[in-house]
């Protein structure tokens, strides 16, 4: 009986592995044509500037959310 449990578990892992492999094969990175700049849609500052801008926007949003919501009374 234990053997059937192990075989079933192994079979399930094989099936999940095949499904994951199939899904990842369909999500291949797009290939850029030769001569096309990699950052065509990026802002002039590059990835570092864009990352910094996103971090600042998130920080501002969180600060605004904290200030807009008053703390409840414990009474």
HTML snippet that shows the backbone in 3Dmol.js (N, CA, C, O; Angstrom):
<script src="https://3Dmol.org/build/3Dmol-min.js"></script>
<div id="view" style="width:600px;height:400px;position:relative"></div>
<script>
const pdb = `
ATOM      1  N   UNK A   1       0.816  -1.198   0.000  1.00  0.00           N
ATOM      2  CA  UNK A   1       0.000   0.000   0.000  1.00  0.00           C
ATOM      3  C   UNK A   1       0.857   1.259   0.000  1.00  0.00           C
ATOM      4  O   UNK A   1       0.520   2.253  -0.643  1.00  0.00           O
ATOM      5  N   UNK A   2       1.967   1.205   0.726  1.00  0.00           N
ATOM      6  CA  UNK A   2       2.854   2.364   0.746  1.00  0.00           C
ATOM      7  C   UNK A   2       3.425   2.639  -0.637  1.00  0.00           C
ATOM      8  O   UNK A   2       3.638   3.790  -1.017  1.00  0.00           O
ATOM      9  N   UNK A   3       3.668   1.573  -1.381  1.00  0.00           N
ATOM     10  CA  UNK A   3       4.245   1.713  -2.715  1.00  0.00           C
ATOM     11  C   UNK A   3       3.308   2.501  -3.623  1.00  0.00           C
ATOM     12  O   UNK A   3       3.760   3.332  -4.412  1.00  0.00           O
ATOM     13  N   UNK A   4       2.011   2.248  -3.518  1.00  0.00           N
ATOM     14  CA  UNK A   4       1.042   2.982  -4.325  1.00  0.00           C
ATOM     15  C   UNK A   4       1.033   4.466  -3.961  1.00  0.00           C
ATOM     16  O   UNK A   4       0.856   5.313  -4.836  1.00  0.00           O
ATOM     17  N   UNK A   5       1.217   4.782  -2.706  1.00  0.00           N
ATOM     18  CA  UNK A   5       1.282   6.177  -2.265  1.00  0.00           C
ATOM     19  C   UNK A   5       2.486   6.887  -2.862  1.00  0.00           C
ATOM     20  O   UNK A   5       2.374   8.012  -3.350  1.00  0.00           O
ATOM     21  N   UNK A   6       3.639   6.224  -2.822  1.00  0.00           N
ATOM     22  CA  UNK A   6       4.861   6.813  -3.377  1.00  0.00           C
ATOM     23  C   UNK A   6       4.771   6.961  -4.894  1.00  0.00           C
ATOM     24  O   UNK A   6       5.219   7.961  -5.455  1.00  0.00           O
ATOM     25  N   UNK A   7       4.191   5.965  -5.549  1.00  0.00           N
ATOM     26  CA  UNK A   7       4.042   6.030  -7.003  1.00  0.00           C
ATOM     27  C   UNK A   7       3.080   7.153  -7.378  1.00  0.00           C
ATOM     28  O   UNK A   7       3.318   7.879  -8.343  1.00  0.00           O
ATOM     29  N   UNK A   8       2.017   7.296  -6.634  1.00  0.00           N
ATOM     30  CA  UNK A   8       1.069   8.369  -6.894  1.00  0.00           C
ATOM     31  C   UNK A   8       1.696   9.742  -6.690  1.00  0.00           C
ATOM     32  O   UNK A   8       1.479  10.657  -7.484  1.00  0.00           O
ATOM     33  N   UNK A   9       2.478   9.878  -5.619  1.00  0.00           N
ATOM     34  CA  UNK A   9       3.161  11.137  -5.364  1.00  0.00           C
ATOM     35  C   UNK A   9       4.163  11.454  -6.468  1.00  0.00           C
ATOM     36  O   UNK A   9       4.238  12.594  -6.927  1.00  0.00           O
ATOM     37  N   UNK A  10       4.921  10.471  -6.891  1.00  0.00           N
ATOM     38  CA  UNK A  10       5.891  10.650  -7.967  1.00  0.00           C
ATOM     39  C   UNK A  10       5.191  11.023  -9.270  1.00  0.00           C
ATOM     40  O   UNK A  10       5.655  11.904  -9.994  1.00  0.00           O
ATOM     41  N   UNK A  11       4.095  10.367  -9.566  1.00  0.00           N
ATOM     42  CA  UNK A  11       3.331  10.671 -10.777  1.00  0.00           C
ATOM     43  C   UNK A  11       2.786  12.101 -10.737  1.00  0.00           C
ATOM     44  O   UNK A  11       2.818  12.804 -11.746  1.00  0.00           O
ATOM     45  N   UNK A  12       2.293  12.526  -9.588  1.00  0.00           N
ATOM     46  CA  UNK A  12       1.781  13.894  -9.451  1.00  0.00           C
ATOM     47  C   UNK A  12       2.896  14.913  -9.646  1.00  0.00           C
ATOM     48  O   UNK A  12       2.690  15.940 -10.293  1.00  0.00           O
ATOM     49  N   UNK A  13       4.082  14.635  -9.088  1.00  0.00           N
ATOM     50  CA  UNK A  13       5.207  15.545  -9.259  1.00  0.00           C
ATOM     51  C   UNK A  13       5.654  15.632 -10.718  1.00  0.00           C
ATOM     52  O   UNK A  13       6.015  16.709 -11.194  1.00  0.00           O
ATOM     53  N   UNK A  14       5.630  14.516 -11.420  1.00  0.00           N
ATOM     54  CA  UNK A  14       6.001  14.513 -12.837  1.00  0.00           C
ATOM     55  C   UNK A  14       5.005  15.338 -13.643  1.00  0.00           C
ATOM     56  O   UNK A  14       5.402  16.117 -14.509  1.00  0.00           O
ATOM     57  N   UNK A  15       3.730  15.174 -13.366  1.00  0.00           N
ATOM     58  CA  UNK A  15       2.691  15.915 -14.089  1.00  0.00           C
ATOM     59  C   UNK A  15       2.828  17.413 -13.822  1.00  0.00           C
ATOM     60  O   UNK A  15       2.745  18.215 -14.752  1.00  0.00           O
ATOM     61  N   UNK A  16       3.036  17.798 -12.564  1.00  0.00           N
ATOM     62  CA  UNK A  16       3.199  19.207 -12.231  1.00  0.00           C
ATOM     63  C   UNK A  16       4.454  19.765 -12.892  1.00  0.00           C
ATOM     64  O   UNK A  16       4.439  20.885 -13.403  1.00  0.00           O
ATOM     65  N   UNK A  17       5.535  18.999 -12.888  1.00  0.00           N
ATOM     66  CA  UNK A  17       6.768  19.438 -13.539  1.00  0.00           C
ATOM     67  C   UNK A  17       6.578  19.671 -15.028  1.00  0.00           C
ATOM     68  O   UNK A  17       7.077  20.656 -15.573  1.00  0.00           O
ATOM     69  N   UNK A  18       5.867  18.780 -15.684  1.00  0.00           N
ATOM     70  CA  UNK A  18       5.612  18.943 -17.112  1.00  0.00           C
ATOM     71  C   UNK A  18       4.738  20.163 -17.393  1.00  0.00           C
ATOM     72  O   UNK A  18       4.966  20.879 -18.368  1.00  0.00           O
ATOM     73  N   UNK A  19       3.745  20.401 -16.548  1.00  0.00           N
ATOM     74  CA  UNK A  19       2.889  21.570 -16.724  1.00  0.00           C
ATOM     75  C   UNK A  19       3.660  22.872 -16.518  1.00  0.00           C
ATOM     76  O   UNK A  19       3.465  23.841 -17.252  1.00  0.00           O
ATOM     77  N   UNK A  20       4.534  22.886 -15.517  1.00  0.00           N
ATOM     78  CA  UNK A  20       5.342  24.082 -15.266  1.00  0.00           C
ATOM     79  C   UNK A  20       6.281  24.327 -16.445  1.00  0.00           C
ATOM     80  O   UNK A  20       6.450  25.464 -16.887  1.00  0.00           O
ATOM     81  N   UNK A  21       6.886  23.264 -16.948  1.00  0.00           N
ATOM     82  CA  UNK A  21       7.798  23.406 -18.090  1.00  0.00           C
ATOM     83  C   UNK A  21       7.041  23.949 -19.308  1.00  0.00           C
ATOM     84  O   UNK A  21       7.556  24.797 -20.037  1.00  0.00           O
ATOM     85  N   UNK A  22       5.832  23.459 -19.518  1.00  0.00           N
ATOM     86  CA  UNK A  22       5.034  23.916 -20.651  1.00  0.00           C
ATOM     87  C   UNK A  22       4.658  25.395 -20.490  1.00  0.00           C
ATOM     88  O   UNK A  22       4.701  26.152 -21.460  1.00  0.00           O
ATOM     89  N   UNK A  23       4.294  25.806 -19.280  1.00  0.00           N
ATOM     90  CA  UNK A  23       3.925  27.195 -19.030  1.00  0.00           C
ATOM     91  C   UNK A  23       5.119  28.126 -19.202  1.00  0.00           C
ATOM     92  O   UNK A  23       4.992  29.199 -19.791  1.00  0.00           O
ATOM     93  N   UNK A  24       6.272  27.721 -18.693  1.00  0.00           N
ATOM     94  CA  UNK A  24       7.454  28.567 -18.793  1.00  0.00           C
ATOM     95  C   UNK A  24       7.968  28.659 -20.224  1.00  0.00           C
ATOM     96  O   UNK A  24       8.580  29.662 -20.592  1.00  0.00           O
ATOM     97  N   UNK A  25       7.737  27.653 -21.020  1.00  0.00           N
ATOM     98  CA  UNK A  25       8.169  27.696 -22.411  1.00  0.00           C
ATOM     99  C   UNK A  25       7.349  28.725 -23.187  1.00  0.00           C
ATOM    100  O   UNK A  25       7.861  29.315 -24.139  1.00  0.00           O
ATOM    101  N   UNK A  26       6.118  28.951 -22.816  1.00  0.00           N
ATOM    102  CA  UNK A  26       5.267  29.918 -23.490  1.00  0.00           C
ATOM    103  C   UNK A  26       5.535  31.346 -23.066  1.00  0.00           C
ATOM    104  O   UNK A  26       5.058  32.278 -23.712  1.00  0.00           O
ATOM    105  N   UNK A  27       6.295  31.541 -21.986  1.00  0.00           N
ATOM    106  CA  UNK A  27       6.579  32.869 -21.469  1.00  0.00           C
ATOM    107  C   UNK A  27       8.042  33.211 -21.741  1.00  0.00           C
ATOM    108  O   UNK A  27       8.746  33.686 -20.850  1.00  0.00           O
ATOM    109  N   UNK A  28       8.492  32.976 -22.943  1.00  0.00           N
ATOM    110  CA  UNK A  28       9.869  33.286 -23.308  1.00  0.00           C
ATOM    111  C   UNK A  28      10.025  34.789 -23.461  1.00  0.00           C
ATOM    112  O   UNK A  28       9.086  35.484 -23.847  1.00  0.00           O
ATOM    113  N   UNK A  29      11.215  35.283 -23.156  1.00  0.00           N
ATOM    114  CA  UNK A  29      11.493  36.712 -23.273  1.00  0.00           C
ATOM    115  C   UNK A  29      11.495  37.111 -24.744  1.00  0.00           C
ATOM    116  O   UNK A  29      12.039  36.388 -25.579  1.00  0.00           O
ATOM    117  N   UNK A  30      10.896  38.248 -25.071  1.00  0.00           N
ATOM    118  CA  UNK A  30      10.886  38.678 -26.472  1.00  0.00           C
ATOM    119  C   UNK A  30      12.300  39.032 -26.930  1.00  0.00           C
ATOM    120  O   UNK A  30      13.103  39.567 -26.166  1.00  0.00           O
ATOM    121  N   UNK A  31      12.579  38.723 -28.175  1.00  0.00           N
ATOM    122  CA  UNK A  31      13.891  38.999 -28.746  1.00  0.00           C
ATOM    123  C   UNK A  31      13.833  40.345 -29.455  1.00  0.00           C
ATOM    124  O   UNK A  31      12.983  40.571 -30.317  1.00  0.00           O
ATOM    125  N   UNK A  32      14.749  41.238 -29.081  1.00  0.00           N
ATOM    126  CA  UNK A  32      14.794  42.559 -29.701  1.00  0.00           C
ATOM    127  C   UNK A  32      15.549  42.477 -31.014  1.00  0.00           C
ATOM    128  O   UNK A  32      16.578  41.805 -31.087  1.00  0.00           O
ATOM    129  N   UNK A  33      15.069  43.139 -32.047  1.00  0.00           N
ATOM    130  CA  UNK A  33      15.798  43.157 -33.312  1.00  0.00           C
ATOM    131  C   UNK A  33      17.134  43.875 -33.149  1.00  0.00           C
ATOM    132  O   UNK A  33      17.288  44.740 -32.286  1.00  0.00           O
ATOM    133  N   UNK A  34      18.081  43.511 -33.976  1.00  0.00           N
ATOM    134  CA  UNK A  34      19.399  44.124 -33.915  1.00  0.00           C
ATOM    135  C   UNK A  34      19.288  45.592 -34.297  1.00  0.00           C
ATOM    136  O   UNK A  34      18.611  45.945 -35.262  1.00  0.00           O
ATOM    137  N   UNK A  35      19.959  46.440 -33.532  1.00  0.00           N
ATOM    138  CA  UNK A  35      19.941  47.864 -33.827  1.00  0.00           C
ATOM    139  C   UNK A  35      18.894  48.629 -33.043  1.00  0.00           C
ATOM    140  O   UNK A  35      18.888  49.860 -33.071  1.00  0.00           O
ATOM    141  N   UNK A  36      18.004  47.934 -32.342  1.00  0.00           N
ATOM    142  CA  UNK A  36      16.981  48.589 -31.538  1.00  0.00           C
ATOM    143  C   UNK A  36      17.532  48.810 -30.134  1.00  0.00           C
ATOM    144  O   UNK A  36      17.994  47.856 -29.508  1.00  0.00           O
ATOM    145  N   UNK A  37      17.498  50.028 -29.624  1.00  0.00           N
ATOM    146  CA  UNK A  37      17.997  50.237 -28.266  1.00  0.00           C
ATOM    147  C   UNK A  37      17.128  49.494 -27.259  1.00  0.00           C
ATOM    148  O   UNK A  37      15.907  49.440 -27.406  1.00  0.00           O
ATOM    149  N   UNK A  38      17.755  48.925 -26.244  1.00  0.00           N
ATOM    150  CA  UNK A  38      17.034  48.113 -25.258  1.00  0.00           C
ATOM    151  C   UNK A  38      16.091  48.960 -24.421  1.00  0.00           C
ATOM    152  O   UNK A  38      15.057  48.462 -23.975  1.00  0.00           O
ATOM    153  N   UNK A  39      16.414  50.215 -24.197  1.00  0.00           N
ATOM    154  CA  UNK A  39      15.600  51.070 -23.336  1.00  0.00           C
ATOM    155  C   UNK A  39      14.788  52.067 -24.155  1.00  0.00           C
ATOM    156  O   UNK A  39      14.746  53.251 -23.820  1.00  0.00           O
ATOM    157  N   UNK A  40      14.154  51.610 -25.204  1.00  0.00           N
ATOM    158  CA  UNK A  40      13.403  52.522 -26.067  1.00  0.00           C
ATOM    159  C   UNK A  40      12.229  53.142 -25.316  1.00  0.00           C
ATOM    160  O   UNK A  40      11.923  54.317 -25.520  1.00  0.00           O
ATOM    161  N   UNK A  41      11.562  52.369 -24.444  1.00  0.00           N
ATOM    162  CA  UNK A  41      10.412  52.898 -23.728  1.00  0.00           C
ATOM    163  C   UNK A  41      10.754  53.445 -22.362  1.00  0.00           C
ATOM    164  O   UNK A  41       9.873  53.946 -21.663  1.00  0.00           O
ATOM    165  N   UNK A  42      12.014  53.361 -21.962  1.00  0.00           N
ATOM    166  CA  UNK A  42      12.422  53.812 -20.636  1.00  0.00           C
ATOM    167  C   UNK A  42      12.615  55.323 -20.635  1.00  0.00           C
ATOM    168  O   UNK A  42      12.896  55.915 -21.677  1.00  0.00           O
ATOM    169  N   UNK A  43      12.465  55.944 -19.478  1.00  0.00           N
ATOM    170  CA  UNK A  43      12.703  57.381 -19.405  1.00  0.00           C
ATOM    171  C   UNK A  43      14.179  57.696 -19.625  1.00  0.00           C
ATOM    172  O   UNK A  43      15.026  56.802 -19.601  1.00  0.00           O
ATOM    173  N   UNK A  44      14.476  58.976 -19.839  1.00  0.00           N
ATOM    174  CA  UNK A  44      15.834  59.375 -20.188  1.00  0.00           C
ATOM    175  C   UNK A  44      16.829  59.032 -19.091  1.00  0.00           C
ATOM    176  O   UNK A  44      18.001  58.808 -19.391  1.00  0.00           O
ATOM    177  N   UNK A  45      16.409  58.982 -17.835  1.00  0.00           N
ATOM    178  CA  UNK A  45      17.317  58.708 -16.721  1.00  0.00           C
ATOM    179  C   UNK A  45      17.701  57.259 -16.590  1.00  0.00           C
ATOM    180  O   UNK A  45      18.651  56.953 -15.870  1.00  0.00           O
ATOM    181  N   UNK A  46      17.028  56.374 -17.231  1.00  0.00           N
ATOM    182  CA  UNK A  46      17.349  54.968 -17.158  1.00  0.00           C
ATOM    183  C   UNK A  46      16.569  54.246 -16.081  1.00  0.00           C
ATOM    184  O   UNK A  46      15.652  54.791 -15.466  1.00  0.00           O
ATOM    185  N   UNK A  47      16.962  53.006 -15.876  1.00  0.00           N
ATOM    186  CA  UNK A  47      16.238  52.142 -14.942  1.00  0.00           C
ATOM    187  C   UNK A  47      16.400  52.600 -13.503  1.00  0.00           C
ATOM    188  O   UNK A  47      15.464  52.497 -12.711  1.00  0.00           O
ATOM    189  N   UNK A  48      17.580  53.105 -13.158  1.00  0.00           N
ATOM    190  CA  UNK A  48      17.812  53.528 -11.777  1.00  0.00           C
ATOM    191  C   UNK A  48      16.929  54.725 -11.425  1.00  0.00           C
ATOM    192  O   UNK A  48      16.368  54.780 -10.331  1.00  0.00           O
ATOM    193  N   UNK A  49      16.806  55.667 -12.331  1.00  0.00           N
ATOM    194  CA  UNK A  49      15.965  56.840 -12.083  1.00  0.00           C
ATOM    195  C   UNK A  49      14.496  56.437 -12.011  1.00  0.00           C
ATOM    196  O   UNK A  49      13.747  56.955 -11.183  1.00  0.00           O
ATOM    197  N   UNK A  50      14.089  55.523 -12.866  1.00  0.00           N
ATOM    198  CA  UNK A  50      12.701  55.064 -12.849  1.00  0.00           C
ATOM    199  C   UNK A  50      12.408  54.340 -11.540  1.00  0.00           C
ATOM    200  O   UNK A  50      11.341  54.524 -10.954  1.00  0.00           O
ATOM    201  N   UNK A  51      13.345  53.522 -11.083  1.00  0.00           N
ATOM    202  CA  UNK A  51      13.165  52.809  -9.825  1.00  0.00           C
ATOM    203  C   UNK A  51      13.050  53.788  -8.665  1.00  0.00           C
ATOM    204  O   UNK A  51      12.202  53.626  -7.788  1.00  0.00           O
ATOM    205  N   UNK A  52      13.903  54.800  -8.664  1.00  0.00           N
ATOM    206  CA  UNK A  52      13.858  55.810  -7.605  1.00  0.00           C
ATOM    207  C   UNK A  52      12.534  56.571  -7.624  1.00  0.00           C
ATOM    208  O   UNK A  52      11.970  56.867  -6.570  1.00  0.00           O
ATOM    209  N   UNK A  53      12.042  56.885  -8.809  1.00  0.00           N
ATOM    210  CA  UNK A  53      10.776  57.608  -8.939  1.00  0.00           C
ATOM    211  C   UNK A  53       9.618  56.754  -8.411  1.00  0.00           C
ATOM    212  O   UNK A  53       8.734  57.265  -7.722  1.00  0.00           O
ATOM    213  N   UNK A  54       9.621  55.480  -8.726  1.00  0.00           N
ATOM    214  CA  UNK A  54       8.553  54.586  -8.247  1.00  0.00           C
ATOM    215  C   UNK A  54       8.610  54.465  -6.735  1.00  0.00           C
ATOM    216  O   UNK A  54       7.573  54.462  -6.073  1.00  0.00           O
ATOM    217  N   UNK A  55       9.827  54.363  -6.177  1.00  0.00           N
ATOM    218  CA  UNK A  55       9.966  54.278  -4.726  1.00  0.00           C
ATOM    219  C   UNK A  55       9.429  55.542  -4.058  1.00  0.00           C
ATOM    220  O   UNK A  55       8.762  55.465  -3.027  1.00  0.00           O
ATOM    221  N   UNK A  56       9.718  56.696  -4.639  1.00  0.00           N
ATOM    222  CA  UNK A  56       9.228  57.947  -4.071  1.00  0.00           C
ATOM    223  C   UNK A  56       7.706  58.032  -4.137  1.00  0.00           C
ATOM    224  O   UNK A  56       7.069  58.507  -3.197  1.00  0.00           O
ATOM    225  N   UNK A  57       7.123  57.575  -5.240  1.00  0.00           N
ATOM    226  CA  UNK A  57       5.668  57.594  -5.369  1.00  0.00           C
ATOM    227  C   UNK A  57       5.017  56.680  -4.338  1.00  0.00           C
ATOM    228  O   UNK A  57       3.999  57.037  -3.746  1.00  0.00           O
ATOM    229  N   UNK A  58       5.597  55.508  -4.123  1.00  0.00           N
ATOM    230  CA  UNK A  58       5.045  54.577  -3.134  1.00  0.00           C
ATOM    231  C   UNK A  58       5.160  55.171  -1.737  1.00  0.00           C
ATOM    232  O   UNK A  58       4.224  55.087  -0.943  1.00  0.00           O
ATOM    233  N   UNK A  59       6.309  55.771  -1.438  1.00  0.00           N
ATOM    234  CA  UNK A  59       6.506  56.390  -0.130  1.00  0.00           C
ATOM    235  C   UNK A  59       5.491  57.506   0.098  1.00  0.00           C
ATOM    236  O   UNK A  59       4.907  57.602   1.177  1.00  0.00           O
ATOM    237  N   UNK A  60       5.278  58.352  -0.912  1.00  0.00           N
ATOM    238  CA  UNK A  60       4.304  59.432  -0.779  1.00  0.00           C
ATOM    239  C   UNK A  60       2.892  58.893  -0.589  1.00  0.00           C
ATOM    240  O   UNK A  60       2.118  59.440   0.196  1.00  0.00           O
ATOM    241  N   UNK A  61       2.556  57.828  -1.301  1.00  0.00           N
ATOM    242  CA  UNK A  61       1.222  57.233  -1.172  1.00  0.00           C
ATOM    243  C   UNK A  61       1.019  56.659   0.223  1.00  0.00           C
ATOM    244  O   UNK A  61      -0.044  56.829   0.821  1.00  0.00           O
ATOM    245  N   UNK A  62       2.039  55.980   0.742  1.00  0.00           N
ATOM    246  CA  UNK A  62       1.927  55.408   2.081  1.00  0.00           C
ATOM    247  C   UNK A  62       1.837  56.497   3.144  1.00  0.00           C
ATOM    248  O   UNK A  62       1.049  56.382   4.083  1.00  0.00           O
ATOM    249  N   UNK A  63       2.633  57.547   3.004  1.00  0.00           N
ATOM    250  CA  UNK A  63       2.564  58.652   3.955  1.00  0.00           C
ATOM    251  C   UNK A  63       1.184  59.310   3.934  1.00  0.00           C
ATOM    252  O   UNK A  63       0.632  59.636   4.985  1.00  0.00           O
ATOM    253  N   UNK A  64       0.637  59.502   2.756  1.00  0.00           N
ATOM    254  CA  UNK A  64      -0.692  60.112   2.642  1.00  0.00           C
ATOM    255  C   UNK A  64      -1.752  59.202   3.250  1.00  0.00           C
ATOM    256  O   UNK A  64      -2.687  59.687   3.888  1.00  0.00           O
ATOM    257  N   UNK A  65      -1.623  57.901   3.064  1.00  0.00           N
ATOM    258  CA  UNK A  65      -2.604  56.967   3.610  1.00  0.00           C
ATOM    259  C   UNK A  65      -2.545  56.937   5.135  1.00  0.00           C
ATOM    260  O   UNK A  65      -3.578  56.851   5.799  1.00  0.00           O
ATOM    261  N   UNK A  66      -1.347  57.007   5.682  1.00  0.00           N
ATOM    262  CA  UNK A  66      -1.203  56.993   7.139  1.00  0.00           C
ATOM    263  C   UNK A  66      -1.766  58.269   7.746  1.00  0.00           C
ATOM    264  O   UNK A  66      -2.413  58.221   8.792  1.00  0.00           O
ATOM    265  N   UNK A  67      -1.532  59.397   7.111  1.00  0.00           N
ATOM    266  CA  UNK A  67      -2.017  60.664   7.648  1.00  0.00           C
ATOM    267  C   UNK A  67      -3.518  60.819   7.469  1.00  0.00           C
ATOM    268  O   UNK A  67      -4.160  61.473   8.291  1.00  0.00           O
ATOM    269  N   UNK A  68      -4.089  60.253   6.446  1.00  0.00           N
ATOM    270  CA  UNK A  68      -5.513  60.413   6.173  1.00  0.00           C
ATOM    271  C   UNK A  68      -6.373  59.559   7.098  1.00  0.00           C
ATOM    272  O   UNK A  68      -7.550  59.858   7.295  1.00  0.00           O
ATOM    273  N   UNK A  69      -5.806  58.514   7.660  1.00  0.00           N
ATOM    274  CA  UNK A  69      -6.620  57.613   8.478  1.00  0.00           C
ATOM    275  C   UNK A  69      -6.294  57.813   9.949  1.00  0.00           C
ATOM    276  O   UNK A  69      -5.196  57.469  10.387  1.00  0.00           O
ATOM    277  N   UNK A  70      -7.222  58.362  10.718  1.00  0.00           N
ATOM    278  CA  UNK A  70      -6.961  58.570  12.158  1.00  0.00           C
ATOM    279  C   UNK A  70      -7.003  57.249  12.920  1.00  0.00           C
ATOM    280  O   UNK A  70      -7.703  56.313  12.533  1.00  0.00           O
ATOM    281  N   UNK A  71      -6.260  57.194  13.985  1.00  0.00           N
ATOM    282  CA  UNK A  71      -6.236  55.988  14.814  1.00  0.00           C
ATOM    283  C   UNK A  71      -7.527  55.896  15.629  1.00  0.00           C
ATOM    284  O   UNK A  71      -8.022  56.908  16.127  1.00  0.00           O
ATOM    285  N   UNK A  72      -8.066  54.696  15.764  1.00  0.00           N
ATOM    286  CA  UNK A  72      -9.297  54.541  16.556  1.00  0.00           C
ATOM    287  C   UNK A  72      -8.997  54.644  18.058  1.00  0.00           C
ATOM    288  O   UNK A  72      -7.891  54.348  18.511  1.00  0.00           O
ATOM    289  N   UNK A  73     -10.007  55.069  18.809  1.00  0.00           N
ATOM    290  CA  UNK A  73      -9.871  55.131  20.264  1.00  0.00           C
ATOM    291  C   UNK A  73      -9.971  53.739  20.845  1.00  0.00           C
ATOM    292  O   UNK A  73     -10.686  52.893  20.308  1.00  0.00           O
ATOM    293  N   UNK A  74      -9.266  53.489  21.931  1.00  0.00           N
ATOM    294  CA  UNK A  74      -9.301  52.174  22.583  1.00  0.00           C
ATOM    295  C   UNK A  74     -10.488  52.038  23.526  1.00  0.00           C
ATOM    296  O   UNK A  74     -10.650  50.987  24.147  1.00  0.00           O
ATOM    297  N   UNK A  75     -11.309  53.047  23.651  1.00  0.00           N
ATOM    298  CA  UNK A  75     -12.445  53.010  24.589  1.00  0.00           C
ATOM    299  C   UNK A  75     -13.505  52.113  24.113  1.00  0.00           C
ATOM    300  O   UNK A  75     -14.531  51.963  24.776  1.00  0.00           O
TER     301      UNK A  75
END
`;
const viewer = $3Dmol.createViewer("view");
viewer.addModel(pdb, "pdb");
viewer.setStyle({}, {cartoon: {color: "spectrum"}});
viewer.zoomTo();
viewer.render();
</script>
